[in-house]
Amino acid sequence: MKNVLYAIQSQVTGRIYIGQTEDIDRRLKEHNSGRVRSTSGDKPWALLKKVLLGF
């Protein structure tokens, strides 16, 4: 399993959120659809950076 550490930024407020996932595309869609409570008020989100974790 490969995990990705990611940073996204709200295109409205400029807020930055950092998270970890196995599927960055799915997770970004969840953030932008409002399914993630902690980021739902600041959508839309854009990916700033992703880093592959593990070996």
The 8 nearest C-alpha neighbors of each residue, nearest first, counted from 0:
[[1, 2, 21, 53, 52, 54, 3, 20],
 [2, 0, 21, 53, 52, 3, 51, 54],
 [1, 3, 21, 52, 20, 51, 0, 19],
 [2, 4, 51, 20, 19, 50, 52, 21],
 [3, 5, 19, 50, 49, 18, 51, 2],
 [6, 4, 49, 18, 48, 17, 19, 3],
 [5, 7, 17, 48, 47, 16, 46, 49],
 [6, 8, 46, 47, 16, 45, 15, 44],
 [9, 7, 15, 44, 45, 14, 13, 10],
 [8, 10, 44, 13, 14, 11, 12, 41],
 [9, 11, 44, 43, 13, 12, 8, 45],
 [12, 10, 9, 13, 41, 42, 43, 14],
 [11, 13, 14, 9, 10, 41, 8, 42],
 [14, 12, 9, 8, 10, 11, 15, 41],
 [13, 15, 9, 12, 8, 16, 41, 10],
 [16, 14, 8, 7, 13, 9, 6, 17],
 [17, 15, 7, 6, 8, 18, 14, 38],
 [18, 16, 6, 5, 7, 15, 19, 4],
 [19, 17, 5, 4, 6, 16, 20, 3],
 [18, 20, 4, 3, 5, 2, 21, 17],
 [21, 19, 3, 22, 2, 23, 4, 18],
 [20, 22, 2, 3, 1, 23, 19, 0],
 [23, 21, 20, 25, 24, 26, 3, 2],
 [22, 24, 26, 25, 27, 20, 21, 3],
 [25, 23, 27, 26, 22, 28, 29, 21],
 [26, 24, 28, 23, 22, 27, 29, 30],
 [25, 27, 29, 23, 28, 24, 22, 30],
 [26, 28, 30, 29, 24, 25, 23, 31],
 [29, 27, 31, 25, 26, 30, 32, 24],
 [28, 30, 26, 32, 34, 27, 31, 35],
 [29, 31, 27, 28, 35, 33, 32, 34],
 [32, 30, 28, 43, 29, 33, 42, 44],
 [31, 33, 29, 30, 34, 28, 39, 42],
 [32, 34, 39, 35, 31, 30, 29, 36],
 [33, 35, 29, 32, 30, 36, 39, 31],
 [36, 34, 30, 33, 37, 38, 39, 29],
 [35, 37, 39, 38, 34, 33, 40, 30],
 [36, 38, 35, 39, 40, 41, 30, 33],
 [39, 37, 36, 40, 35, 41, 30, 42],
 [40, 38, 33, 36, 41, 35, 42, 37],
 [41, 39, 38, 42, 33, 37, 36, 43],
 [40, 42, 39, 38, 9, 43, 12, 11],
 [43, 41, 44, 31, 9, 39, 40, 38],
 [42, 44, 31, 10, 9, 41, 45, 11],
 [43, 45, 9, 42, 8, 10, 31, 7],
 [46, 44, 8, 7, 47, 9, 10, 43],
 [45, 47, 7, 48, 6, 8, 44, 5],
 [48, 46, 7, 6, 45, 8, 49, 5],
 [49, 47, 6, 5, 46, 50, 7, 4],
 [48, 50, 5, 4, 3, 6, 51, 47],
 [51, 49, 4, 3, 52, 5, 48, 2],
 [50, 52, 3, 2, 4, 49, 53, 1],
 [53, 51, 2, 3, 50, 1, 4, 54],
 [52, 54, 1, 51, 2, 0, 3, 50],
 [53, 52, 1, 51, 0, 2, 3, 50]]
